[in-house]
Amino acid sequence: MRGRAIVLMGFMGTGKSEVGRRLAQRLGRSFVDTDQLVEERAGKRIAAIFADEGEVAFRSLEHAAVDEAAGRGGVVIAVGGGAVLDPENVRILRAAGTLVYLTARPEVILSRVGDAKSRPLLRNDPRGTVTQLLAERDSVYAAAADVTVDTSDRTADEVVGEVQTALARSERWKSST
Ligand code: S3P
């Protein structure tokens, strides 16, 4: 294992995957996306997993993906927006590294998740669902987070810089590196 992981979490449309890829590149680390791992292991897209097997089956695959990603050591990990709702996933991710909560205003999220086809939870009434899920989840994300970065009015590269700055100030991150 080489160092501790950096875990990007937060709601859909906050740029976890894009920022994670760029952050990993900047740091010379590998990047792991749990949604992508789930799709690889299941051999089908997330929307198809939800449609064929339901959300409970997806969450079980996601848990296995979180476990696998965390086991890779000092990588950058982006987890799906619902992953940290499972306290066991939070425990695994905290043991592996530092958790970065990416946020965005609801309007920004809605504009970024334009293609709701790939996001089964937003298939019906995206606006209402985003509002409701954000209200339900914000405190869970915040409780799990070591650092928080607002992505609303920033490019992915600007967010990468903000994440690096926030980590440099984080006692938990500093004590692990
Ligand atoms: C989900 C978020 C999605 C994906 C799945 C469920 C959620 O990931 O894991 O559709 O519960 O918020 P992204 O946050 O990467 O879109």
Backbone and ligand atoms as CSV (ligand in chain L), in Angstrom:
chain,resi,resn,atom,element,x,y,z
A,1,MET,N,N,0.851,-1.208,0.000
A,1,MET,CA,C,0.000,0.000,0.000
A,1,MET,C,C,0.881,1.250,0.000
A,2,ARG,N,N,0.557,2.170,-0.889
A,2,ARG,CA,C,1.342,3.389,-0.970
A,2,ARG,C,C,0.475,4.544,-0.479
A,3,GLY,N,N,0.697,4.947,0.752
A,3,GLY,CA,C,-0.006,6.106,1.296
A,3,GLY,C,C,-1.484,5.875,1.493
A,4,ARG,N,N,-2.148,6.952,1.806
A,4,ARG,CA,C,-3.574,6.898,2.115
A,4,ARG,C,C,-4.387,7.386,0.924
A,5,ALA,N,N,-5.594,6.883,0.826
A,5,ALA,CA,C,-6.460,7.259,-0.292
A,5,ALA,C,C,-7.054,8.656,-0.095
A,6,ILE,N,N,-7.439,9.264,-1.195
A,6,ILE,CA,C,-8.266,10.476,-1.174
A,6,ILE,C,C,-9.610,10.057,-1.760
A,7,VAL,N,N,-10.671,10.249,-0.982
A,7,VAL,CA,C,-11.999,9.789,-1.397
A,7,VAL,C,C,-12.887,10.997,-1.692
A,8,LEU,N,N,-13.391,11.071,-2.910
A,8,LEU,CA,C,-14.316,12.144,-3.268
A,8,LEU,C,C,-15.735,11.616,-3.169
A,9,MET,N,N,-16.553,12.289,-2.364
A,9,MET,CA,C,-17.948,11.857,-2.220
A,9,MET,C,C,-18.846,13.084,-2.250
A,10,GLY,N,N,-20.150,12.837,-2.357
A,10,GLY,CA,C,-21.112,13.923,-2.448
A,10,GLY,C,C,-22.170,13.581,-3.479
A,11,PHE,N,N,-23.059,14.523,-3.713
A,11,PHE,CA,C,-24.224,14.253,-4.548
A,11,PHE,C,C,-23.848,14.078,-6.024
A,12,MET,N,N,-24.768,13.431,-6.742
A,12,MET,CA,C,-24.633,13.349,-8.208
A,12,MET,C,C,-24.423,14.759,-8.775
A,13,GLY,N,N,-23.576,14.860,-9.792
A,13,GLY,CA,C,-23.409,16.145,-10.457
A,13,GLY,C,C,-22.483,17.114,-9.746
A,14,THR,N,N,-21.747,16.645,-8.756
A,14,THR,CA,C,-20.799,17.550,-8.099
A,14,THR,C,C,-19.397,17.392,-8.691
A,15,GLY,N,N,-19.263,16.530,-9.682
A,15,GLY,CA,C,-17.984,16.439,-10.409
A,15,GLY,C,C,-16.994,15.457,-9.810
A,16,LYS,N,N,-17.473,14.514,-9.007
A,16,LYS,CA,C,-16.553,13.592,-8.314
A,16,LYS,C,C,-15.634,12.850,-9.296
A,17,SER,N,N,-16.217,12.323,-10.377
A,17,SER,CA,C,-15.423,11.515,-11.306
A,17,SER,C,C,-14.424,12.379,-12.089
A,18,GLU,N,N,-14.898,13.492,-12.602
A,18,GLU,CA,C,-14.033,14.365,-13.412
A,18,GLU,C,C,-12.903,14.954,-12.544
A,19,VAL,N,N,-13.281,15.439,-11.369
A,19,VAL,CA,C,-12.279,16.019,-10.470
A,19,VAL,C,C,-11.309,14.924,-10.004
A,20,GLY,N,N,-11.855,13.750,-9.703
A,20,GLY,CA,C,-11.009,12.646,-9.242
A,20,GLY,C,C,-9.974,12.251,-10.274
A,21,ARG,N,N,-10.417,12.150,-11.524
A,21,ARG,CA,C,-9.494,11.785,-12.600
A,21,ARG,C,C,-8.351,12.804,-12.709
A,22,ARG,N,N,-8.735,14.070,-12.678
A,22,ARG,CA,C,-7.717,15.128,-12.823
A,22,ARG,C,C,-6.805,15.230,-11.599
A,23,LEU,N,N,-7.391,15.053,-10.421
A,23,LEU,CA,C,-6.585,15.106,-9.190
A,23,LEU,C,C,-5.564,13.966,-9.191
A,24,ALA,N,N,-6.025,12.783,-9.572
A,24,ALA,CA,C,-5.128,11.623,-9.607
A,24,ALA,C,C,-3.977,11.872,-10.577
A,25,GLN,N,N,-4.321,12.431,-11.734
A,25,GLN,CA,C,-3.301,12.727,-12.739
A,25,GLN,C,C,-2.268,13.714,-12.185
A,26,ARG,N,N,-2.780,14.753,-11.516
A,26,ARG,CA,C,-1.882,15.773,-10.974
A,26,ARG,C,C,-0.959,15.205,-9.907
A,27,LEU,N,N,-1.470,14.243,-9.132
A,27,LEU,CA,C,-0.683,13.680,-8.024
A,27,LEU,C,C,0.110,12.445,-8.437
A,28,GLY,N,N,-0.080,11.993,-9.684
A,28,GLY,CA,C,0.605,10.776,-10.139
A,28,GLY,C,C,0.089,9.537,-9.430
A,29,ARG,N,N,-1.198,9.537,-9.101
A,29,ARG,CA,C,-1.824,8.373,-8.456
A,29,ARG,C,C,-2.797,7.715,-9.420
A,30,SER,N,N,-3.224,6.499,-9.074
A,30,SER,CA,C,-4.266,5.848,-9.862
A,30,SER,C,C,-5.624,6.389,-9.435
A,31,PHE,N,N,-6.581,6.273,-10.345
A,31,PHE,CA,C,-7.936,6.729,-10.067
A,31,PHE,C,C,-8.902,5.551,-10.147
A,32,VAL,N,N,-9.786,5.444,-9.155
A,32,VAL,CA,C,-10.805,4.388,-9.156
A,32,VAL,C,C,-12.175,5.027,-8.955
A,33,ASP,N,N,-13.125,4.653,-9.807
A,33,ASP,CA,C,-14.481,5.174,-9.731
A,33,ASP,C,C,-15.386,3.989,-9.375
A,34,THR,N,N,-16.059,4.047,-8.224
A,34,THR,CA,C,-16.824,2.855,-7.809
A,34,THR,C,C,-17.986,2.558,-8.756
A,35,ASP,N,N,-18.596,3.603,-9.348
A,35,ASP,CA,C,-19.668,3.337,-10.325
A,35,ASP,C,C,-19.121,2.513,-11.493
A,36,GLN,N,N,-17.918,2.896,-11.924
A,36,GLN,CA,C,-17.297,2.188,-13.056
A,36,GLN,C,C,-16.947,0.741,-12.673
A,37,LEU,N,N,-16.440,0.585,-11.440
A,37,LEU,CA,C,-16.112,-0.774,-10.965
A,37,LEU,C,C,-17.369,-1.654,-10.932
A,38,VAL,N,N,-18.467,-1.083,-10.438
A,38,VAL,CA,C,-19.730,-1.823,-10.383
A,38,VAL,C,C,-20.125,-2.258,-11.792
A,39,GLU,N,N,-20.034,-1.330,-12.745
A,39,GLU,CA,C,-20.435,-1.665,-14.123
A,39,GLU,C,C,-19.532,-2.742,-14.708
A,40,GLU,N,N,-18.244,-2.655,-14.420
A,40,GLU,CA,C,-17.309,-3.679,-14.932
A,40,GLU,C,C,-17.623,-5.049,-14.336
A,41,ARG,N,N,-17.813,-5.061,-13.000
A,41,ARG,CA,C,-18.046,-6.343,-12.337
A,41,ARG,C,C,-19.391,-6.957,-12.744
A,42,ALA,N,N,-20.402,-6.097,-12.913
A,42,ALA,CA,C,-21.743,-6.596,-13.255
A,42,ALA,C,C,-21.886,-6.854,-14.749
A,43,GLY,N,N,-21.008,-6.232,-15.531
A,43,GLY,CA,C,-21.097,-6.390,-16.985
A,43,GLY,C,C,-22.282,-5.649,-17.579
A,44,LYS,N,N,-22.799,-4.658,-16.841
A,44,LYS,CA,C,-23.855,-3.825,-17.424
A,44,LYS,C,C,-23.897,-2.443,-16.777
A,45,ARG,N,N,-24.601,-1.550,-17.408
A,45,ARG,CA,C,-24.669,-0.176,-16.935
A,45,ARG,C,C,-25.506,-0.090,-15.655
A,46,ILE,N,N,-25.262,0.973,-14.884
A,46,ILE,CA,C,-25.973,1.148,-13.618
A,46,ILE,C,C,-27.494,1.210,-13.829
A,47,ALA,N,N,-27.898,1.919,-14.864
A,47,ALA,CA,C,-29.343,2.013,-15.123
A,47,ALA,C,C,-29.939,0.623,-15.341
A,48,ALA,N,N,-29.193,-0.256,-16.013
A,48,ALA,CA,C,-29.685,-1.619,-16.270
A,48,ALA,C,C,-29.714,-2.436,-14.974
A,49,ILE,N,N,-28.735,-2.225,-14.104
A,49,ILE,CA,C,-28.728,-2.942,-12.823
A,49,ILE,C,C,-29.971,-2.545,-12.006
A,50,PHE,N,N,-30.239,-1.236,-11.938
A,50,PHE,CA,C,-31.431,-0.772,-11.217
A,50,PHE,C,C,-32.690,-1.374,-11.844
A,51,ALA,N,N,-32.759,-1.355,-13.177
A,51,ALA,CA,C,-33.970,-1.827,-13.866
A,51,ALA,C,C,-34.164,-3.332,-13.701
A,52,ASP,N,N,-33.074,-4.090,-13.809
A,52,ASP,CA,C,-33.200,-5.556,-13.796
A,52,ASP,C,C,-33.236,-6.133,-12.381
A,53,GLU,N,N,-32.421,-5.544,-11.491
A,53,GLU,CA,C,-32.225,-6.185,-10.175
A,53,GLU,C,C,-32.662,-5.319,-9.004
A,54,GLY,N,N,-32.861,-4.027,-9.256
A,54,GLY,CA,C,-33.325,-3.132,-8.198
A,54,GLY,C,C,-32.190,-2.458,-7.435
A,55,GLU,N,N,-32.578,-1.450,-6.643
A,55,GLU,CA,C,-31.566,-0.650,-5.941
A,55,GLU,C,C,-30.814,-1.459,-4.882
A,56,VAL,N,N,-31.496,-2.378,-4.198
A,56,VAL,CA,C,-30.823,-3.138,-3.140
A,56,VAL,C,C,-29.655,-3.929,-3.720
A,57,ALA,N,N,-29.876,-4.539,-4.889
A,57,ALA,CA,C,-28.801,-5.298,-5.543
A,57,ALA,C,C,-27.668,-4.360,-5.948
A,58,PHE,N,N,-28.030,-3.176,-6.457
A,58,PHE,CA,C,-26.991,-2.206,-6.807
A,58,PHE,C,C,-26.158,-1.832,-5.587
A,59,ARG,N,N,-26.828,-1.588,-4.444
A,59,ARG,CA,C,-26.082,-1.179,-3.239
A,59,ARG,C,C,-25.130,-2.275,-2.761
A,60,SER,N,N,-25.510,-3.510,-2.982
A,60,SER,CA,C,-24.631,-4.594,-2.581
A,60,SER,C,C,-23.387,-4.647,-3.489
A,61,LEU,N,N,-23.600,-4.457,-4.790
A,61,LEU,CA,C,-22.461,-4.383,-5.723
A,61,LEU,C,C,-21.588,-3.172,-5.395
A,62,GLU,N,N,-22.236,-2.076,-5.027
A,62,GLU,CA,C,-21.497,-0.846,-4.698
A,62,GLU,C,C,-20.635,-1.061,-3.449
A,63,HIS,N,N,-21.181,-1.787,-2.492
A,63,HIS,CA,C,-20.420,-2.068,-1.270
A,63,HIS,C,C,-19.157,-2.872,-1.600
A,64,ALA,N,N,-19.307,-3.862,-2.465
A,64,ALA,CA,C,-18.142,-4.657,-2.874
A,64,ALA,C,C,-17.127,-3.779,-3.609
A,65,ALA,N,N,-17.618,-2.839,-4.417
A,65,ALA,CA,C,-16.719,-1.942,-5.164
A,65,ALA,C,C,-15.980,-0.995,-4.216
A,66,VAL,N,N,-16.671,-0.510,-3.194
A,66,VAL,CA,C,-16.037,0.366,-2.198
A,66,VAL,C,C,-14.920,-0.391,-1.492
A,67,ASP,N,N,-15.215,-1.610,-1.123
A,67,ASP,CA,C,-14.236,-2.453,-0.435
A,67,ASP,C,C,-13.004,-2.676,-1.326
A,68,GLU,N,N,-13.252,-2.988,-2.582
A,68,GLU,CA,C,-12.158,-3.236,-3.521
A,68,GLU,C,C,-11.322,-1.959,-3.737
A,69,ALA,N,N,-11.999,-0.838,-3.940
A,69,ALA,CA,C,-11.283,0.427,-4.184
A,69,ALA,C,C,-10.450,0.806,-2.965
A,70,ALA,N,N,-11.036,0.664,-1.777
A,70,ALA,CA,C,-10.320,1.032,-0.545
A,70,ALA,C,C,-9.091,0.150,-0.343
A,71,GLY,N,N,-9.163,-1.077,-0.822
A,71,GLY,CA,C,-8.048,-2.002,-0.666
A,71,GLY,C,C,-6.870,-1.705,-1.574
A,72,ARG,N,N,-7.042,-0.761,-2.484
A,72,ARG,CA,C,-5.947,-0.462,-3.417
A,72,ARG,C,C,-4.921,0.523,-2.873
A,73,GLY,N,N,-5.099,0.979,-1.638
A,73,GLY,CA,C,-4.076,1.832,-1.034
A,73,GLY,C,C,-4.201,3.285,-1.425
A,74,GLY,N,N,-3.080,3.924,-1.748
A,74,GLY,CA,C,-3.059,5.372,-1.923
A,74,GLY,C,C,-3.582,5.882,-3.249
A,75,VAL,N,N,-4.781,5.497,-3.587
A,75,VAL,CA,C,-5.371,5.926,-4.852
A,75,VAL,C,C,-6.349,7.071,-4.615
A,76,VAL,N,N,-6.808,7.676,-5.695
A,76,VAL,CA,C,-7.913,8.628,-5.607
A,76,VAL,C,C,-9.181,7.857,-5.965
A,77,ILE,N,N,-10.188,7.950,-5.082
A,77,ILE,CA,C,-11.430,7.195,-5.278
A,77,ILE,C,C,-12.607,8.164,-5.405
A,78,ALA,N,N,-13.426,7.976,-6.439
A,78,ALA,CA,C,-14.717,8.681,-6.496
A,78,ALA,C,C,-15.796,7.653,-6.216
A,79,VAL,N,N,-16.642,7.916,-5.226
A,79,VAL,CA,C,-17.725,6.973,-4.934
A,79,VAL,C,C,-19.053,7.543,-5.435
A,80,GLY,N,N,-19.980,6.669,-5.773
A,80,GLY,CA,C,-21.305,7.095,-6.197
A,80,GLY,C,C,-21.994,7.891,-5.096
A,81,GLY,N,N,-22.959,8.716,-5.498
A,81,GLY,CA,C,-23.588,9.644,-4.562
A,81,GLY,C,C,-24.277,9.013,-3.362
A,82,GLY,N,N,-24.636,7.724,-3.474
A,82,GLY,CA,C,-25.332,7.091,-2.355
A,82,GLY,C,C,-24.435,6.232,-1.486
A,83,ALA,N,N,-23.164,6.115,-1.872
A,83,ALA,CA,C,-22.285,5.139,-1.206
A,83,ALA,C,C,-22.122,5.404,0.290
A,84,VAL,N,N,-22.003,6.660,0.675
A,84,VAL,CA,C,-21.721,6.933,2.089
A,84,VAL,C,C,-22.976,6.905,2.965
A,85,LEU,N,N,-24.123,6.568,2.365
A,85,LEU,CA,C,-25.328,6.387,3.182
A,85,LEU,C,C,-25.237,5.089,3.973
A,86,ASP,N,N,-24.355,4.211,3.559
A,86,ASP,CA,C,-24.126,2.953,4.276
A,86,ASP,C,C,-22.969,3.164,5.261
A,87,PRO,N,N,-23.257,3.125,6.566
A,87,PRO,CA,C,-22.219,3.408,7.562
A,87,PRO,C,C,-21.009,2.481,7.437
A,88,GLU,N,N,-21.238,1.265,6.962
A,88,GLU,CA,C,-20.124,0.335,6.789
A,88,GLU,C,C,-19.182,0.837,5.673
A,89,ASN,N,N,-19.756,1.410,4.621
A,89,ASN,CA,C,-18.912,1.992,3.574
A,89,ASN,C,C,-18.093,3.167,4.127
A,90,VAL,N,N,-18.732,3.977,4.965
A,90,VAL,CA,C,-18.016,5.118,5.564
A,90,VAL,C,C,-16.852,4.602,6.410
A,91,ARG,N,N,-17.109,3.562,7.175
A,91,ARG,CA,C,-16.058,2.999,8.029
A,91,ARG,C,C,-14.865,2.533,7.182
A,92,ILE,N,N,-15.166,1.823,6.102
A,92,ILE,CA,C,-14.113,1.309,5.213
A,92,ILE,C,C,-13.339,2.466,4.570
A,93,LEU,N,N,-14.071,3.475,4.114
A,93,LEU,CA,C,-13.420,4.588,3.412
A,93,LEU,C,C,-12.590,5.434,4.374
A,94,ARG,N,N,-13.100,5.627,5.584
A,94,ARG,CA,C,-12.322,6.408,6.567
A,94,ARG,C,C,-11.064,5.667,6.976
A,95,ALA,N,N,-11.158,4.347,7.042
A,95,ALA,CA,C,-9.956,3.570,7.390
A,95,ALA,C,C,-8.928,3.662,6.260
A,96,ALA,N,N,-9.408,3.873,5.034
A,96,ALA,CA,C,-8.503,3.905,3.876
A,96,ALA,C,C,-7.910,5.286,3.635
A,97,GLY,N,N,-8.606,6.344,4.037
A,97,GLY,CA,C,-8.067,7.656,3.710
A,97,GLY,C,C,-8.911,8.822,4.177
A,98,THR,N,N,-8.743,9.928,3.482
A,98,THR,CA,C,-9.386,11.194,3.840
A,98,THR,C,C,-10.583,11.429,2.924
A,99,LEU,N,N,-11.699,11.870,3.509
A,99,LEU,CA,C,-12.929,12.035,2.738
A,99,LEU,C,C,-13.179,13.501,2.388
A,100,VAL,N,N,-13.336,13.743,1.107
A,100,VAL,CA,C,-13.578,15.085,0.589
A,100,VAL,C,C,-15.026,15.160,0.102
A,101,TYR,N,N,-15.773,16.072,0.673
A,101,TYR,CA,C,-17.184,16.251,0.300
A,101,TYR,C,C,-17.273,17.355,-0.741
A,102,LEU,N,N,-17.679,17.003,-1.954
A,102,LEU,CA,C,-17.889,17.999,-3.012
A,102,LEU,C,C,-19.359,18.408,-3.000
A,103,THR,N,N,-19.614,19.698,-2.942
A,103,THR,CA,C,-20.991,20.203,-2.913
A,103,THR,C,C,-21.261,21.041,-4.158
A,104,ALA,N,N,-22.534,21.293,-4.408
A,104,ALA,CA,C,-22.941,22.246,-5.453
A,104,ALA,C,C,-24.363,22.681,-5.141
A,105,ARG,N,N,-24.710,23.880,-5.594
A,105,ARG,CA,C,-26.090,24.348,-5.397
A,105,ARG,C,C,-27.045,23.473,-6.208
A,106,PRO,N,N,-28.286,23.314,-5.727
A,106,PRO,CA,C,-29.253,22.465,-6.434
A,106,PRO,C,C,-29.396,22.816,-7.918
A,107,GLU,N,N,-29.424,24.121,-8.242
A,107,GLU,CA,C,-29.581,24.524,-9.649
A,107,GLU,C,C,-28.418,24.050,-10.492
A,108,VAL,N,N,-27.228,24.108,-9.908
A,108,VAL,CA,C,-26.017,23.685,-10.624
A,108,VAL,C,C,-26.062,22.173,-10.842
A,109,ILE,N,N,-26.478,21.459,-9.803
A,109,ILE,CA,C,-26.594,20.000,-9.931
A,109,ILE,C,C,-27.564,19.661,-11.051
A,110,LEU,N,N,-28.719,20.319,-11.055
A,110,LEU,CA,C,-29.725,20.025,-12.085
A,110,LEU,C,C,-29.188,20.308,-13.478
A,111,SER,N,N,-28.435,21.374,-13.625
A,111,SER,CA,C,-27.906,21.670,-14.960
A,111,SER,C,C,-26.831,20.662,-15.367
A,112,ARG,N,N,-26.111,20.116,-14.397
A,112,ARG,CA,C,-25.034,19.161,-14.733
A,112,ARG,C,C,-25.553,17.744,-14.983
A,113,VAL,N,N,-26.669,17.385,-14.373
A,113,VAL,CA,C,-27.167,16.012,-14.564
A,113,VAL,C,C,-28.220,15.972,-15.672
A,114,GLY,N,N,-28.013,16.813,-16.666
A,114,GLY,CA,C,-28.952,16.917,-17.775
A,114,GLY,C,C,-29.397,15.568,-18.317
A,115,ASP,N,N,-28.427,14.653,-18.504
A,115,ASP,CA,C,-28.770,13.344,-19.050
A,115,ASP,C,C,-29.154,12.406,-17.905
A,116,ALA,N,N,-30.416,12.474,-17.525
A,116,ALA,CA,C,-30.861,11.686,-16.363
A,116,ALA,C,C,-30.993,10.206,-16.686
A,117,LYS,N,N,-30.857,9.846,-17.958
A,117,LYS,CA,C,-31.011,8.433,-18.348
A,117,LYS,C,C,-30.010,7.533,-17.631
A,118,SER,N,N,-28.796,8.064,-17.427
A,118,SER,CA,C,-27.772,7.249,-16.779
A,118,SER,C,C,-27.900,7.298,-15.253
A,119,ARG,N,N,-28.845,8.105,-14.755
A,119,ARG,CA,C,-29.013,8.231,-13.298
A,119,ARG,C,C,-30.441,7.843,-12.919
A,120,PRO,N,N,-30.625,6.565,-12.656
A,120,PRO,CA,C,-31.982,6.051,-12.454
A,120,PRO,C,C,-32.776,6.766,-11.372
A,121,LEU,N,N,-32.097,7.265,-10.341
A,121,LEU,CA,C,-32.845,7.913,-9.251
A,121,LEU,C,C,-33.486,9.218,-9.711
A,122,LEU,N,N,-32.975,9.800,-10.812
A,122,LEU,CA,C,-33.495,11.095,-11.252
A,122,LEU,C,C,-34.400,10.973,-12.466
A,123,ARG,N,N,-34.829,9.763,-12.743
A,123,ARG,CA,C,-35.615,9.524,-13.952
A,123,ARG,C,C,-36.947,10.277,-13.915
A,124,ASN,N,N,-37.609,10.237,-12.754
A,124,ASN,CA,C,-38.886,10.946,-12.624
A,124,ASN,C,C,-38.686,12.181,-11.755
A,125,ASP,N,N,-39.180,13.292,-12.184
A,125,ASP,CA,C,-39.143,14.535,-11.421
A,125,ASP,C,C,-37.733,14.860,-10.885
A,126,PRO,N,N,-36.781,15.113,-11.792
A,126,PRO,CA,C,-35.410,15.382,-11.326
A,126,PRO,C,C,-35.331,16.528,-10.318
A,127,ARG,N,N,-36.084,17.606,-10.568
A,127,ARG,CA,C,-35.983,18.768,-9.672
A,127,ARG,C,C,-36.433,18.412,-8.254
A,128,GLY,N,N,-37.603,17.788,-8.170
A,128,GLY,CA,C,-38.141,17.414,-6.854
A,128,GLY,C,C,-37.248,16.404,-6.156
A,129,THR,N,N,-36.722,15.459,-6.939
A,129,THR,CA,C,-35.899,14.410,-6.339
A,129,THR,C,C,-34.573,14.975,-5.843
A,130,VAL,N,N,-33.971,15.864,-6.636
A,130,VAL,CA,C,-32.702,16.464,-6.198
A,130,VAL,C,C,-32.923,17.226,-4.895
A,131,THR,N,N,-33.990,18.015,-4.842
A,131,THR,CA,C,-34.274,18.799,-3.635
A,131,THR,C,C,-34.459,17.884,-2.425
A,132,GLN,N,N,-35.253,16.833,-2.628
A,132,GLN,CA,C,-35.560,15.932,-1.509
A,132,GLN,C,C,-34.319,15.153,-1.058
A,133,LEU,N,N,-33.585,14.584,-2.032
A,133,LEU,CA,C,-32.415,13.783,-1.660
A,133,LEU,C,C,-31.319,14.638,-1.032
A,134,LEU,N,N,-31.157,15.873,-1.539
A,134,LEU,CA,C,-30.144,16.755,-0.943
A,134,LEU,C,C,-30.496,17.030,0.517
A,135,ALA,N,N,-31.785,17.274,0.781
A,135,ALA,CA,C,-32.211,17.556,2.160
A,135,ALA,C,C,-31.941,16.338,3.043
A,136,GLU,N,N,-32.195,15.152,2.500
A,136,GLU,CA,C,-31.989,13.939,3.293
A,136,GLU,C,C,-30.506,13.647,3.524
A,137,ARG,N,N,-29.692,13.957,2.511
A,137,ARG,CA,C,-28.312,13.454,2.534
A,137,ARG,C,C,-27.256,14.427,3.032
A,138,ASP,N,N,-27.536,15.724,2.954
A,138,ASP,CA,C,-26.463,16.685,3.244
A,138,ASP,C,C,-25.800,16.428,4.589
A,139,SER,N,N,-26.608,16.138,5.611
A,139,SER,CA,C,-26.021,15.952,6.947
A,139,SER,C,C,-25.186,14.667,7.009
A,140,VAL,N,N,-25.563,13.672,6.199
A,140,VAL,CA,C,-24.792,12.424,6.182
A,140,VAL,C,C,-23.426,12.677,5.524
A,141,TYR,N,N,-23.447,13.382,4.388
A,141,TYR,CA,C,-22.184,13.714,3.718
A,141,TYR,C,C,-21.294,14.546,4.661
A,142,ALA,N,N,-21.924,15.569,5.268
A,142,ALA,CA,C,-21.150,16.485,6.117
A,142,ALA,C,C,-20.531,15.742,7.300
A,143,ALA,N,N,-21.284,14.795,7.862
A,143,ALA,CA,C,-20.768,14.059,9.027
A,143,ALA,C,C,-19.585,13.167,8.642
A,144,ALA,N,N,-19.600,12.660,7.414
A,144,ALA,CA,C,-18.522,11.755,6.989
A,144,ALA,C,C,-17.281,12.529,6.526
A,145,ALA,N,N,-17.451,13.823,6.213
A,145,ALA,CA,C,-16.388,14.575,5.528
A,145,ALA,C,C,-15.253,15.020,6.439
A,146,ASP,N,N,-14.034,14.947,5.915
A,146,ASP,CA,C,-12.898,15.604,6.568
A,146,ASP,C,C,-12.778,17.034,6.057
A,147,VAL,N,N,-12.994,17.216,4.759
A,147,VAL,CA,C,-12.966,18.560,4.182
A,147,VAL,C,C,-14.117,18.683,3.175
A,148,THR,N,N,-14.554,19.922,2.958
A,148,THR,CA,C,-15.677,20.187,2.046
A,148,THR,C,C,-15.258,21.251,1.032
A,149,VAL,N,N,-15.600,21.012,-0.236
A,149,VAL,CA,C,-15.256,21.980,-1.288
A,149,VAL,C,C,-16.491,22.227,-2.142
A,150,ASP,N,N,-16.882,23.493,-2.273
A,150,ASP,CA,C,-18.016,23.846,-3.125
A,150,ASP,C,C,-17.537,23.934,-4.577
A,151,THR,N,N,-18.224,23.234,-5.448
A,151,THR,CA,C,-17.808,23.165,-6.854
A,151,THR,C,C,-18.642,24.076,-7.755
A,152,SER,N,N,-19.637,24.777,-7.163
A,152,SER,CA,C,-20.681,25.426,-7.967
A,152,SER,C,C,-20.188,26.316,-9.096
A,153,ASP,N,N,-19.313,27.270,-8.788
A,153,ASP,CA,C,-18.921,28.222,-9.830
A,153,ASP,C,C,-17.474,28.010,-10.247
A,154,ARG,N,N,-17.047,26.749,-10.263
A,154,ARG,CA,C,-15.641,26.472,-10.557
A,154,ARG,C,C,-15.512,25.428,-11.656
A,155,THR,N,N,-14.437,25.525,-12.405
A,155,THR,CA,C,-14.121,24.489,-13.386
A,155,THR,C,C,-13.539,23.286,-12.631
A,156,ALA,N,N,-13.467,22.151,-13.323
A,156,ALA,CA,C,-12.914,20.951,-12.680
A,156,ALA,C,C,-11.482,21.205,-12.203
A,157,ASP,N,N,-10.686,21.900,-13.013
A,157,ASP,CA,C,-9.299,22.159,-12.602
A,157,ASP,C,C,-9.225,23.086,-11.388
A,158,GLU,N,N,-10.140,24.046,-11.341
A,158,GLU,CA,C,-10.172,24.921,-10.156
A,158,GLU,C,C,-10.543,24.116,-8.914
A,159,VAL,N,N,-11.487,23.187,-9.070
A,159,VAL,CA,C,-11.877,22.358,-7.926
A,159,VAL,C,C,-10.701,21.498,-7.467
A,160,VAL,N,N,-9.945,20.962,-8.421
A,160,VAL,CA,C,-8.759,20.167,-8.059
A,160,VAL,C,C,-7.834,21.007,-7.176
A,161,GLY,N,N,-7.605,22.242,-7.574
A,161,GLY,CA,C,-6.745,23.135,-6.786
A,161,GLY,C,C,-7.317,23.368,-5.397
A,162,GLU,N,N,-8.632,23.583,-5.331
A,162,GLU,CA,C,-9.291,23.813,-4.030
A,162,GLU,C,C,-9.185,22.567,-3.139
A,163,VAL,N,N,-9.318,21.398,-3.743
A,163,VAL,CA,C,-9.217,20.156,-2.964
A,163,VAL,C,C,-7.801,20.040,-2.400
A,164,GLN,N,N,-6.808,20.339,-3.227
A,164,GLN,CA,C,-5.421,20.247,-2.742
A,164,GLN,C,C,-5.180,21.228,-1.593
A,165,THR,N,N,-5.722,22.442,-1.733
A,165,THR,CA,C,-5.567,23.445,-0.681
A,165,THR,C,C,-6.262,22.978,0.601
A,166,ALA,N,N,-7.489,22.445,0.451
A,166,ALA,CA,C,-8.243,22.002,1.629
A,166,ALA,C,C,-7.523,20.835,2.311
A,167,LEU,N,N,-6.959,19.927,1.530
A,167,LEU,CA,C,-6.238,18.799,2.126
A,167,LEU,C,C,-4.990,19.278,2.868
A,168,ALA,N,N,-4.322,20.259,2.270
A,168,ALA,CA,C,-3.098,20.765,2.900
A,168,ALA,C,C,-3.383,21.370,4.270
A,169,ARG,N,N,-4.652,21.804,4.461
A,169,ARG,CA,C,-5.032,22.408,5.754
A,169,ARG,C,C,-5.625,21.373,6.704
A,170,SER,N,N,-5.892,20.175,6.209
A,170,SER,CA,C,-6.595,19.170,7.019
A,170,SER,C,C,-5.623,18.433,7.928
A,171,GLU,N,N,-5.888,18.513,9.229
A,171,GLU,CA,C,-4.999,17.838,10.190
A,171,GLU,C,C,-4.989,16.334,9.916
A,172,ARG,N,N,-6.174,15.792,9.586
A,172,ARG,CA,C,-6.275,14.351,9.366
A,172,ARG,C,C,-5.430,13.936,8.150
A,173,TRP,N,N,-5.465,14.758,7.104
A,173,TRP,CA,C,-4.679,14.447,5.919
A,173,TRP,C,C,-3.185,14.599,6.219
A,174,LYS,N,N,-2.853,15.704,6.883
A,174,LYS,CA,C,-1.420,15.963,7.165
A,174,LYS,C,C,-0.825,14.865,8.028
A,175,SER,N,N,-1.615,14.387,8.998
A,175,SER,CA,C,-1.068,13.379,9.905
A,175,SER,C,C,-0.938,12.008,9.221
A,176,SER,N,N,-1.549,11.878,8.031
A,176,SER,CA,C,-1.501,10.576,7.368
A,176,SER,C,C,-0.466,10.549,6.250
A,177,THR,N,N,0.161,11.694,5.967
A,177,THR,CA,C,1.106,11.722,4.831
A,177,THR,C,C,2.535,12.014,5.287
L,1,S3P,C1,C,-26.452,7.383,-6.998
L,1,S3P,C2,C,-25.462,8.088,-7.652
L,1,S3P,C3,C,-24.825,7.596,-8.901
L,1,S3P,C4,C,-24.918,6.067,-8.989
L,1,S3P,C5,C,-26.323,5.614,-8.804
L,1,S3P,C6,C,-26.922,6.058,-7.467
L,1,S3P,C7,C,-27.029,7.963,-5.759
L,1,S3P,O1,O,-23.460,7.983,-8.922
L,1,S3P,O2,O,-24.076,5.467,-8.043
L,1,S3P,O3,O,-27.075,6.108,-9.879
L,1,S3P,O4,O,-27.673,7.228,-4.986
L,1,S3P,O5,O,-26.817,9.178,-5.519
L,1,S3P,P1,P,-22.950,9.494,-9.220
L,1,S3P,O6,O,-23.030,10.247,-7.927
L,1,S3P,O7,O,-21.533,9.288,-9.641
L,1,S3P,O8,O,-23.811,10.055,-10.279
